[in-house]
Amino acid sequence: MDDNDDKIQPTSPYFLGSGDQPGNLITHVILLKENYSSCLDSKLAPTVPYFEDAKPLWDYLEKRFLVANSPRL
């Protein structure tokens, strides 16, 4: 293994520095349950017929299959 793999590489396209402001919002639209369908492109909307069921399904899957570590001291 190369020693450079463990070092921070600022030249990497994936590097985020403090000046990149990763906490800034990049859109003024806040997605809520009520506006998901209006934010979808009209060509894309028919391919997402069950988006209202996705959140409860993911919540169920997370609860069902979540693997937690025991407490660490």
PDB file with SEQRES, HELIX, SHEET and CRYST1 records, atoms N, CA, C and O in Angstrom:
SEQRES   1 A   73  MET ASP ASP ASN ASP ASP LYS ILE GLN PRO THR SER PRO          
SEQRES   2 A   73  TYR PHE LEU GLY SER GLY ASP GLN PRO GLY ASN LEU ILE          
SEQRES   3 A   73  THR HIS VAL ILE LEU LEU LYS GLU ASN TYR SER SER CYS          
SEQRES   4 A   73  LEU ASP SER LYS LEU ALA PRO THR VAL PRO TYR PHE GLU          
SEQRES   5 A   73  ASP ALA LYS PRO LEU TRP ASP TYR LEU GLU LYS ARG PHE          
SEQRES   6 A   73  LEU VAL ALA ASN SER PRO ARG LEU                              
HELIX    1 AA1 ASP A    3  ASP A    6  5                                   4    
HELIX    2 AA2 SER A   18  ASP A   20  5                                   3    
HELIX    3 AA3 LYS A   33  ASN A   35  5                                   3    
HELIX    4 AA4 TYR A   36  CYS A   39  1                                   4    
HELIX    5 AA5 ALA A   45  THR A   47  5                                   3    
HELIX    6 AA6 PHE A   51  PHE A   65  1                                  15    
CRYST1    1.000    1.000    1.000  90.00  90.00  90.00 P 1           1          
ATOM      1  N   MET A   1       0.851  -1.189   0.000  1.00  0.00           N  
ATOM      2  CA  MET A   1       0.000   0.000   0.000  1.00  0.00           C  
ATOM      3  C   MET A   1       0.886   1.238   0.000  1.00  0.00           C  
ATOM      4  O   MET A   1       1.889   1.299   0.711  1.00  0.00           O  
ATOM      5  N   ASP A   2       0.519   2.179  -0.772  1.00  0.00           N  
ATOM      6  CA  ASP A   2       1.268   3.425  -0.891  1.00  0.00           C  
ATOM      7  C   ASP A   2       0.972   4.332   0.304  1.00  0.00           C  
ATOM      8  O   ASP A   2      -0.174   4.425   0.742  1.00  0.00           O  
ATOM      9  N   ASP A   3       2.000   5.000   0.831  1.00  0.00           N  
ATOM     10  CA  ASP A   3       1.813   5.904   1.968  1.00  0.00           C  
ATOM     11  C   ASP A   3       0.935   7.094   1.610  1.00  0.00           C  
ATOM     12  O   ASP A   3       0.310   7.678   2.495  1.00  0.00           O  
ATOM     13  N   ASN A   4       0.871   7.467   0.341  1.00  0.00           N  
ATOM     14  CA  ASN A   4       0.079   8.620  -0.081  1.00  0.00           C  
ATOM     15  C   ASN A   4      -1.420   8.380   0.023  1.00  0.00           C  
ATOM     16  O   ASN A   4      -2.194   9.337   0.002  1.00  0.00           O  
ATOM     17  N   ASP A   5      -1.849   7.123   0.135  1.00  0.00           N  
ATOM     18  CA  ASP A   5      -3.276   6.816   0.235  1.00  0.00           C  
ATOM     19  C   ASP A   5      -3.890   7.364   1.517  1.00  0.00           C  
ATOM     20  O   ASP A   5      -5.077   7.689   1.540  1.00  0.00           O  
ATOM     21  N   ASP A   6      -3.096   7.471   2.587  1.00  0.00           N  
ATOM     22  CA  ASP A   6      -3.610   7.905   3.877  1.00  0.00           C  
ATOM     23  C   ASP A   6      -3.513   9.414   4.085  1.00  0.00           C  
ATOM     24  O   ASP A   6      -4.029   9.930   5.076  1.00  0.00           O  
ATOM     25  N   LYS A   7      -2.876  10.115   3.188  1.00  0.00           N  
ATOM     26  CA  LYS A   7      -2.670  11.552   3.352  1.00  0.00           C  
ATOM     27  C   LYS A   7      -3.776  12.340   2.667  1.00  0.00           C  
ATOM     28  O   LYS A   7      -4.341  11.899   1.666  1.00  0.00           O  
ATOM     29  N   ILE A   8      -4.077  13.504   3.213  1.00  0.00           N  
ATOM     30  CA  ILE A   8      -5.046  14.410   2.593  1.00  0.00           C  
ATOM     31  C   ILE A   8      -4.413  14.981   1.332  1.00  0.00           C  
ATOM     32  O   ILE A   8      -3.286  15.475   1.351  1.00  0.00           O  
ATOM     33  N   GLN A   9      -5.157  14.903   0.242  1.00  0.00           N  
ATOM     34  CA  GLN A   9      -4.642  15.383  -1.038  1.00  0.00           C  
ATOM     35  C   GLN A   9      -5.500  16.544  -1.530  1.00  0.00           C  
ATOM     36  O   GLN A   9      -6.544  16.321  -2.142  1.00  0.00           O  
ATOM     37  N   PRO A  10      -5.076  17.776  -1.273  1.00  0.00           N  
ATOM     38  CA  PRO A  10      -5.860  18.950  -1.676  1.00  0.00           C  
ATOM     39  C   PRO A  10      -6.064  19.066  -3.181  1.00  0.00           C  
ATOM     40  O   PRO A  10      -6.939  19.809  -3.625  1.00  0.00           O  
ATOM     41  N   THR A  11      -5.280  18.353  -3.968  1.00  0.00           N  
ATOM     42  CA  THR A  11      -5.445  18.416  -5.422  1.00  0.00           C  
ATOM     43  C   THR A  11      -6.528  17.468  -5.925  1.00  0.00           C  
ATOM     44  O   THR A  11      -6.878  17.494  -7.105  1.00  0.00           O  
ATOM     45  N   SER A  12      -7.057  16.637  -5.044  1.00  0.00           N  
ATOM     46  CA  SER A  12      -8.121  15.708  -5.428  1.00  0.00           C  
ATOM     47  C   SER A  12      -9.399  16.476  -5.753  1.00  0.00           C  
ATOM     48  O   SER A  12      -9.712  17.456  -5.076  1.00  0.00           O  
ATOM     49  N   PRO A  13     -10.144  16.054  -6.774  1.00  0.00           N  
ATOM     50  CA  PRO A  13     -11.407  16.736  -7.083  1.00  0.00           C  
ATOM     51  C   PRO A  13     -12.462  16.550  -5.993  1.00  0.00           C  
ATOM     52  O   PRO A  13     -13.463  17.267  -5.981  1.00  0.00           O  
ATOM     53  N   TYR A  14     -12.254  15.599  -5.075  1.00  0.00           N  
ATOM     54  CA  TYR A  14     -13.209  15.340  -3.999  1.00  0.00           C  
ATOM     55  C   TYR A  14     -12.848  16.059  -2.702  1.00  0.00           C  
ATOM     56  O   TYR A  14     -13.573  15.949  -1.714  1.00  0.00           O  
ATOM     57  N   PHE A  15     -11.751  16.783  -2.695  1.00  0.00           N  
ATOM     58  CA  PHE A  15     -11.303  17.480  -1.493  1.00  0.00           C  
ATOM     59  C   PHE A  15     -12.191  18.691  -1.219  1.00  0.00           C  
ATOM     60  O   PHE A  15     -12.436  19.505  -2.109  1.00  0.00           O  
ATOM     61  N   LEU A  16     -12.671  18.802   0.021  1.00  0.00           N  
ATOM     62  CA  LEU A  16     -13.442  19.972   0.445  1.00  0.00           C  
ATOM     63  C   LEU A  16     -12.641  20.714   1.507  1.00  0.00           C  
ATOM     64  O   LEU A  16     -12.391  20.190   2.592  1.00  0.00           O  
ATOM     65  N   GLY A  17     -12.252  21.910   1.189  1.00  0.00           N  
ATOM     66  CA  GLY A  17     -11.545  22.733   2.148  1.00  0.00           C  
ATOM     67  C   GLY A  17     -12.521  23.630   2.891  1.00  0.00           C  
ATOM     68  O   GLY A  17     -13.693  23.711   2.525  1.00  0.00           O  
ATOM     69  N   SER A  18     -12.051  24.298   3.921  1.00  0.00           N  
ATOM     70  CA  SER A  18     -12.928  25.171   4.702  1.00  0.00           C  
ATOM     71  C   SER A  18     -13.444  26.338   3.868  1.00  0.00           C  
ATOM     72  O   SER A  18     -14.511  26.876   4.164  1.00  0.00           O  
ATOM     73  N   GLY A  19     -12.722  26.735   2.848  1.00  0.00           N  
ATOM     74  CA  GLY A  19     -13.152  27.829   1.988  1.00  0.00           C  
ATOM     75  C   GLY A  19     -14.240  27.441   0.998  1.00  0.00           C  
ATOM     76  O   GLY A  19     -14.832  28.309   0.357  1.00  0.00           O  
ATOM     77  N   ASP A  20     -14.510  26.143   0.865  1.00  0.00           N  
ATOM     78  CA  ASP A  20     -15.540  25.683  -0.074  1.00  0.00           C  
ATOM     79  C   ASP A  20     -16.948  25.834   0.486  1.00  0.00           C  
ATOM     80  O   ASP A  20     -17.929  25.687  -0.243  1.00  0.00           O  
ATOM     81  N   GLN A  21     -17.046  26.124   1.762  1.00  0.00           N  
ATOM     82  CA  GLN A  21     -18.322  26.332   2.440  1.00  0.00           C  
ATOM     83  C   GLN A  21     -19.317  25.202   2.161  1.00  0.00           C  
ATOM     84  O   GLN A  21     -20.367  25.444   1.565  1.00  0.00           O  
ATOM     85  N   PRO A  22     -19.003  23.975   2.581  1.00  0.00           N  
ATOM     86  CA  PRO A  22     -19.875  22.841   2.288  1.00  0.00           C  
ATOM     87  C   PRO A  22     -21.235  22.913   2.973  1.00  0.00           C  
ATOM     88  O   PRO A  22     -22.124  22.127   2.642  1.00  0.00           O  
ATOM     89  N   GLY A  23     -21.421  23.824   3.909  1.00  0.00           N  
ATOM     90  CA  GLY A  23     -22.712  23.946   4.579  1.00  0.00           C  
ATOM     91  C   GLY A  23     -23.691  24.870   3.886  1.00  0.00           C  
ATOM     92  O   GLY A  23     -24.842  24.974   4.309  1.00  0.00           O  
ATOM     93  N   ASN A  24     -23.259  25.544   2.830  1.00  0.00           N  
ATOM     94  CA  ASN A  24     -24.146  26.477   2.127  1.00  0.00           C  
ATOM     95  C   ASN A  24     -25.245  25.747   1.368  1.00  0.00           C  
ATOM     96  O   ASN A  24     -25.040  24.650   0.847  1.00  0.00           O  
ATOM     97  N   LEU A  25     -26.405  26.372   1.317  1.00  0.00           N  
ATOM     98  CA  LEU A  25     -27.501  25.831   0.523  1.00  0.00           C  
ATOM     99  C   LEU A  25     -27.247  26.129  -0.944  1.00  0.00           C  
ATOM    100  O   LEU A  25     -26.794  27.220  -1.291  1.00  0.00           O  
ATOM    101  N   ILE A  26     -27.537  25.165  -1.804  1.00  0.00           N  
ATOM    102  CA  ILE A  26     -27.324  25.388  -3.229  1.00  0.00           C  
ATOM    103  C   ILE A  26     -28.632  25.613  -3.973  1.00  0.00           C  
ATOM    104  O   ILE A  26     -28.630  25.823  -5.186  1.00  0.00           O  
ATOM    105  N   THR A  27     -29.735  25.571  -3.261  1.00  0.00           N  
ATOM    106  CA  THR A  27     -31.027  25.836  -3.876  1.00  0.00           C  
ATOM    107  C   THR A  27     -31.913  26.561  -2.880  1.00  0.00           C  
ATOM    108  O   THR A  27     -31.766  26.379  -1.672  1.00  0.00           O  
ATOM    109  N   HIS A  28     -32.816  27.369  -3.367  1.00  0.00           N  
ATOM    110  CA  HIS A  28     -33.728  28.078  -2.475  1.00  0.00           C  
ATOM    111  C   HIS A  28     -34.994  27.268  -2.217  1.00  0.00           C  
ATOM    112  O   HIS A  28     -35.798  27.637  -1.361  1.00  0.00           O  
ATOM    113  N   VAL A  29     -35.180  26.168  -2.945  1.00  0.00           N  
ATOM    114  CA  VAL A  29     -36.374  25.333  -2.780  1.00  0.00           C  
ATOM    115  C   VAL A  29     -36.114  24.308  -1.687  1.00  0.00           C  
ATOM    116  O   VAL A  29     -35.179  23.513  -1.781  1.00  0.00           O  
ATOM    117  N   ILE A  30     -36.939  24.328  -0.656  1.00  0.00           N  
ATOM    118  CA  ILE A  30     -36.849  23.327   0.398  1.00  0.00           C  
ATOM    119  C   ILE A  30     -37.874  22.253   0.075  1.00  0.00           C  
ATOM    120  O   ILE A  30     -39.072  22.529   0.015  1.00  0.00           O  
ATOM    121  N   LEU A  31     -37.401  21.027  -0.134  1.00  0.00           N  
ATOM    122  CA  LEU A  31     -38.314  19.955  -0.503  1.00  0.00           C  
ATOM    123  C   LEU A  31     -39.099  19.473   0.703  1.00  0.00           C  
ATOM    124  O   LEU A  31     -38.531  19.114   1.734  1.00  0.00           O  
ATOM    125  N   LEU A  32     -40.390  19.473   0.556  1.00  0.00           N  
ATOM    126  CA  LEU A  32     -41.315  18.966   1.555  1.00  0.00           C  
ATOM    127  C   LEU A  32     -42.181  17.907   0.896  1.00  0.00           C  
ATOM    128  O   LEU A  32     -42.196  17.786  -0.329  1.00  0.00           O  
ATOM    129  N   LYS A  33     -42.892  17.151   1.694  1.00  0.00           N  
ATOM    130  CA  LYS A  33     -43.749  16.099   1.142  1.00  0.00           C  
ATOM    131  C   LYS A  33     -44.746  16.668   0.136  1.00  0.00           C  
ATOM    132  O   LYS A  33     -45.065  16.017  -0.859  1.00  0.00           O  
ATOM    133  N   GLU A  34     -45.233  17.869   0.388  1.00  0.00           N  
ATOM    134  CA  GLU A  34     -46.269  18.458  -0.459  1.00  0.00           C  
ATOM    135  C   GLU A  34     -45.736  18.922  -1.812  1.00  0.00           C  
ATOM    136  O   GLU A  34     -46.508  19.006  -2.767  1.00  0.00           O  
ATOM    137  N   ASN A  35     -44.449  19.226  -1.926  1.00  0.00           N  
ATOM    138  CA  ASN A  35     -43.964  19.790  -3.181  1.00  0.00           C  
ATOM    139  C   ASN A  35     -43.021  18.881  -3.970  1.00  0.00           C  
ATOM    140  O   ASN A  35     -42.408  19.334  -4.936  1.00  0.00           O  
ATOM    141  N   TYR A  36     -42.890  17.614  -3.583  1.00  0.00           N  
ATOM    142  CA  TYR A  36     -42.035  16.705  -4.352  1.00  0.00           C  
ATOM    143  C   TYR A  36     -42.477  16.618  -5.801  1.00  0.00           C  
ATOM    144  O   TYR A  36     -41.656  16.743  -6.710  1.00  0.00           O  
ATOM    145  N   SER A  37     -43.765  16.404  -6.025  1.00  0.00           N  
ATOM    146  CA  SER A  37     -44.240  16.189  -7.391  1.00  0.00           C  
ATOM    147  C   SER A  37     -44.087  17.442  -8.243  1.00  0.00           C  
ATOM    148  O   SER A  37     -43.850  17.335  -9.446  1.00  0.00           O  
ATOM    149  N   SER A  38     -44.214  18.621  -7.652  1.00  0.00           N  
ATOM    150  CA  SER A  38     -44.068  19.845  -8.440  1.00  0.00           C  
ATOM    151  C   SER A  38     -42.607  20.147  -8.756  1.00  0.00           C  
ATOM    152  O   SER A  38     -42.325  20.937  -9.657  1.00  0.00           O  
ATOM    153  N   CYS A  39     -41.676  19.535  -8.034  1.00  0.00           N  
ATOM    154  CA  CYS A  39     -40.258  19.769  -8.289  1.00  0.00           C  
ATOM    155  C   CYS A  39     -39.689  18.818  -9.333  1.00  0.00           C  
ATOM    156  O   CYS A  39     -38.583  19.027  -9.832  1.00  0.00           O  
ATOM    157  N   LEU A  40     -40.439  17.779  -9.661  1.00  0.00           N  
ATOM    158  CA  LEU A  40     -39.974  16.822 -10.657  1.00  0.00           C  
ATOM    159  C   LEU A  40     -40.197  17.354 -12.063  1.00  0.00           C  
ATOM    160  O   LEU A  40     -41.201  18.009 -12.342  1.00  0.00           O  
ATOM    161  N   ASP A  41     -39.266  17.070 -12.926  1.00  0.00           N  
ATOM    162  CA  ASP A  41     -39.427  17.398 -14.336  1.00  0.00           C  
ATOM    163  C   ASP A  41     -40.608  16.605 -14.892  1.00  0.00           C  
ATOM    164  O   ASP A  41     -40.822  15.460 -14.495  1.00  0.00           O  
ATOM    165  N   SER A  42     -41.367  17.193 -15.793  1.00  0.00           N  
ATOM    166  CA  SER A  42     -42.573  16.535 -16.314  1.00  0.00           C  
ATOM    167  C   SER A  42     -42.252  15.215 -17.015  1.00  0.00           C  
ATOM    168  O   SER A  42     -43.094  14.317 -17.048  1.00  0.00           O  
ATOM    169  N   LYS A  43     -41.059  15.083 -17.570  1.00  0.00           N  
ATOM    170  CA  LYS A  43     -40.671  13.819 -18.210  1.00  0.00           C  
ATOM    171  C   LYS A  43     -40.312  12.755 -17.175  1.00  0.00           C  
ATOM    172  O   LYS A  43     -40.437  11.559 -17.437  1.00  0.00           O  
ATOM    173  N   LEU A  44     -39.870  13.192 -16.010  1.00  0.00           N  
ATOM    174  CA  LEU A  44     -39.441  12.267 -14.968  1.00  0.00           C  
ATOM    175  C   LEU A  44     -40.587  11.846 -14.058  1.00  0.00           C  
ATOM    176  O   LEU A  44     -40.575  10.730 -13.539  1.00  0.00           O  
ATOM    177  N   ALA A  45     -41.565  12.700 -13.856  1.00  0.00           N  
ATOM    178  CA  ALA A  45     -42.650  12.450 -12.904  1.00  0.00           C  
ATOM    179  C   ALA A  45     -43.364  11.106 -13.104  1.00  0.00           C  
ATOM    180  O   ALA A  45     -43.623  10.427 -12.111  1.00  0.00           O  
ATOM    181  N   PRO A  46     -43.695  10.687 -14.330  1.00  0.00           N  
ATOM    182  CA  PRO A  46     -44.379   9.396 -14.485  1.00  0.00           C  
ATOM    183  C   PRO A  46     -43.543   8.193 -14.058  1.00  0.00           C  
ATOM    184  O   PRO A  46     -44.098   7.121 -13.819  1.00  0.00           O  
ATOM    185  N   THR A  47     -42.239   8.342 -13.958  1.00  0.00           N  
ATOM    186  CA  THR A  47     -41.390   7.220 -13.562  1.00  0.00           C  
ATOM    187  C   THR A  47     -41.289   7.089 -12.043  1.00  0.00           C  
ATOM    188  O   THR A  47     -40.657   6.159 -11.543  1.00  0.00           O  
ATOM    189  N   VAL A  48     -41.901   8.005 -11.317  1.00  0.00           N  
ATOM    190  CA  VAL A  48     -41.836   7.995  -9.857  1.00  0.00           C  
ATOM    191  C   VAL A  48     -43.253   7.960  -9.285  1.00  0.00           C  
ATOM    192  O   VAL A  48     -43.656   8.890  -8.585  1.00  0.00           O  
ATOM    193  N   PRO A  49     -44.016   6.899  -9.571  1.00  0.00           N  
ATOM    194  CA  PRO A  49     -45.417   6.897  -9.150  1.00  0.00           C  
ATOM    195  C   PRO A  49     -45.622   6.662  -7.655  1.00  0.00           C  
ATOM    196  O   PRO A  49     -46.669   7.026  -7.120  1.00  0.00           O  
ATOM    197  N   TYR A  50     -44.656   6.065  -6.974  1.00  0.00           N  
ATOM    198  CA  TYR A  50     -44.862   5.682  -5.578  1.00  0.00           C  
ATOM    199  C   TYR A  50     -43.951   6.441  -4.622  1.00  0.00           C  
ATOM    200  O   TYR A  50     -43.568   5.909  -3.580  1.00  0.00           O  
ATOM    201  N   PHE A  51     -43.600   7.681  -4.965  1.00  0.00           N  
ATOM    202  CA  PHE A  51     -42.665   8.403  -4.104  1.00  0.00           C  
ATOM    203  C   PHE A  51     -43.230   8.647  -2.713  1.00  0.00           C  
ATOM    204  O   PHE A  51     -42.465   8.791  -1.760  1.00  0.00           O  
ATOM    205  N   GLU A  52     -44.557   8.699  -2.573  1.00  0.00           N  
ATOM    206  CA  GLU A  52     -45.153   8.931  -1.256  1.00  0.00           C  
ATOM    207  C   GLU A  52     -44.947   7.736  -0.332  1.00  0.00           C  
ATOM    208  O   GLU A  52     -44.959   7.888   0.890  1.00  0.00           O  
ATOM    209  N   ASP A  53     -44.756   6.542  -0.910  1.00  0.00           N  
ATOM    210  CA  ASP A  53     -44.553   5.336  -0.114  1.00  0.00           C  
ATOM    211  C   ASP A  53     -43.086   5.111   0.246  1.00  0.00           C  
ATOM    212  O   ASP A  53     -42.785   4.262   1.084  1.00  0.00           O  
ATOM    213  N   ALA A  54     -42.184   5.845  -0.364  1.00  0.00           N  
ATOM    214  CA  ALA A  54     -40.758   5.585  -0.186  1.00  0.00           C  
ATOM    215  C   ALA A  54     -40.291   5.837   1.244  1.00  0.00           C  
ATOM    216  O   ALA A  54     -39.579   5.000   1.798  1.00  0.00           O  
ATOM    217  N   LYS A  55     -40.657   6.939   1.852  1.00  0.00           N  
ATOM    218  CA  LYS A  55     -40.183   7.275   3.204  1.00  0.00           C  
ATOM    219  C   LYS A  55     -40.621   6.240   4.234  1.00  0.00           C  
ATOM    220  O   LYS A  55     -39.776   5.753   4.985  1.00  0.00           O  
ATOM    221  N   PRO A  56     -41.908   5.881   4.306  1.00  0.00           N  
ATOM    222  CA  PRO A  56     -42.287   4.847   5.266  1.00  0.00           C  
ATOM    223  C   PRO A  56     -41.595   3.509   4.998  1.00  0.00           C  
ATOM    224  O   PRO A  56     -41.255   2.784   5.933  1.00  0.00           O  
ATOM    225  N   LEU A  57     -41.388   3.187   3.722  1.00  0.00           N  
ATOM    226  CA  LEU A  57     -40.708   1.937   3.389  1.00  0.00           C  
ATOM    227  C   LEU A  57     -39.263   1.960   3.865  1.00  0.00           C  
ATOM    228  O   LEU A  57     -38.796   0.991   4.465  1.00  0.00           O  
ATOM    229  N   TRP A  58     -38.548   3.051   3.607  1.00  0.00           N  
ATOM    230  CA  TRP A  58     -37.169   3.149   4.067  1.00  0.00           C  
ATOM    231  C   TRP A  58     -37.088   3.153   5.590  1.00  0.00           C  
ATOM    232  O   TRP A  58     -36.162   2.570   6.153  1.00  0.00           O  
ATOM    233  N   ASP A  59     -38.033   3.795   6.266  1.00  0.00           N  
ATOM    234  CA  ASP A  59     -38.056   3.780   7.734  1.00  0.00           C  
ATOM    235  C   ASP A  59     -38.234   2.360   8.254  1.00  0.00           C  
ATOM    236  O   ASP A  59     -37.566   1.952   9.204  1.00  0.00           O  
ATOM    237  N   TYR A  60     -39.138   1.609   7.629  1.00  0.00           N  
ATOM    238  CA  TYR A  60     -39.359   0.217   8.029  1.00  0.00           C  
ATOM    239  C   TYR A  60     -38.091  -0.611   7.805  1.00  0.00           C  
ATOM    240  O   TYR A  60     -37.677  -1.366   8.684  1.00  0.00           O  
ATOM    241  N   LEU A  61     -37.476  -0.469   6.628  1.00  0.00           N  
ATOM    242  CA  LEU A  61     -36.272  -1.242   6.328  1.00  0.00           C  
ATOM    243  C   LEU A  61     -35.136  -0.899   7.283  1.00  0.00           C  
ATOM    244  O   LEU A  61     -34.386  -1.780   7.703  1.00  0.00           O  
ATOM    245  N   GLU A  62     -35.009   0.379   7.627  1.00  0.00           N  
ATOM    246  CA  GLU A  62     -33.967   0.780   8.570  1.00  0.00           C  
ATOM    247  C   GLU A  62     -34.204   0.142   9.935  1.00  0.00           C  
ATOM    248  O   GLU A  62     -33.278  -0.389  10.547  1.00  0.00           O  
ATOM    249  N   LYS A  63     -35.441   0.195  10.407  1.00  0.00           N  
ATOM    250  CA  LYS A  63     -35.768  -0.383  11.712  1.00  0.00           C  
ATOM    251  C   LYS A  63     -35.562  -1.899  11.705  1.00  0.00           C  
ATOM    252  O   LYS A  63     -35.060  -2.469  12.675  1.00  0.00           O  
ATOM    253  N   ARG A  64     -35.949  -2.538  10.617  1.00  0.00           N  
ATOM    254  CA  ARG A  64     -35.892  -3.996  10.514  1.00  0.00           C  
ATOM    255  C   ARG A  64     -34.466  -4.516  10.407  1.00  0.00           C  
ATOM    256  O   ARG A  64     -34.132  -5.531  11.018  1.00  0.00           O  
ATOM    257  N   PHE A  65     -33.624  -3.837   9.639  1.00  0.00           N  
ATOM    258  CA  PHE A  65     -32.303  -4.375   9.337  1.00  0.00           C  
ATOM    259  C   PHE A  65     -31.148  -3.583   9.942  1.00  0.00           C  
ATOM    260  O   PHE A  65     -29.990  -3.863   9.632  1.00  0.00           O  
ATOM    261  N   LEU A  66     -31.430  -2.616  10.787  1.00  0.00           N  
ATOM    262  CA  LEU A  66     -30.377  -1.820  11.401  1.00  0.00           C  
ATOM    263  C   LEU A  66     -29.501  -2.699  12.287  1.00  0.00           C  
ATOM    264  O   LEU A  66     -29.998  -3.462  13.115  1.00  0.00           O  
ATOM    265  N   VAL A  67     -28.220  -2.580  12.102  1.00  0.00           N  
ATOM    266  CA  VAL A  67     -27.268  -3.308  12.926  1.00  0.00           C  
ATOM    267  C   VAL A  67     -26.532  -2.268  13.758  1.00  0.00           C  
ATOM    268  O   VAL A  67     -25.838  -1.406  13.220  1.00  0.00           O  
ATOM    269  N   ALA A  68     -26.687  -2.357  15.057  1.00  0.00           N  
ATOM    270  CA  ALA A  68     -26.061  -1.379  15.942  1.00  0.00           C  
ATOM    271  C   ALA A  68     -24.889  -2.018  16.672  1.00  0.00           C  
ATOM    272  O   ALA A  68     -24.922  -3.202  17.009  1.00  0.00           O  
ATOM    273  N   ASN A  69     -23.878  -1.241  16.905  1.00  0.00           N  
ATOM    274  CA  ASN A  69     -22.744  -1.696  17.695  1.00  0.00           C  
ATOM    275  C   ASN A  69     -23.072  -1.523  19.166  1.00  0.00           C  
ATOM    276  O   ASN A  69     -23.866  -0.662  19.545  1.00  0.00           O  
ATOM    277  N   SER A  70     -22.452  -2.351  19.983  1.00  0.00           N  
ATOM    278  CA  SER A  70     -22.643  -2.185  21.418  1.00  0.00           C  
ATOM    279  C   SER A  70     -21.940  -0.905  21.866  1.00  0.00           C  
ATOM    280  O   SER A  70     -21.070  -0.398  21.158  1.00  0.00           O  
ATOM    281  N   PRO A  71     -22.309  -0.383  23.032  1.00  0.00           N  
ATOM    282  CA  PRO A  71     -21.688   0.863  23.505  1.00  0.00           C  
ATOM    283  C   PRO A  71     -20.169   0.737  23.619  1.00  0.00           C  
ATOM    284  O   PRO A  71     -19.640  -0.302  24.016  1.00  0.00           O  
ATOM    285  N   ARG A  72     -19.501   1.797  23.267  1.00  0.00           N  
ATOM    286  CA  ARG A  72     -18.039   1.813  23.357  1.00  0.00           C  
ATOM    287  C   ARG A  72     -17.623   2.722  24.498  1.00  0.00           C  
ATOM    288  O   ARG A  72     -18.223   3.774  24.724  1.00  0.00           O  
ATOM    289  N   LEU A  73     -16.615   2.314  25.197  1.00  0.00           N  
ATOM    290  CA  LEU A  73     -16.103   3.110  26.315  1.00  0.00           C  
ATOM    291  C   LEU A  73     -14.886   3.879  25.912  1.00  0.00           C  
ATOM    292  O   LEU A  73     -14.318   4.607  26.726  1.00  0.00           O  
TER     293      LEU A  73                                                      
END                                                                             
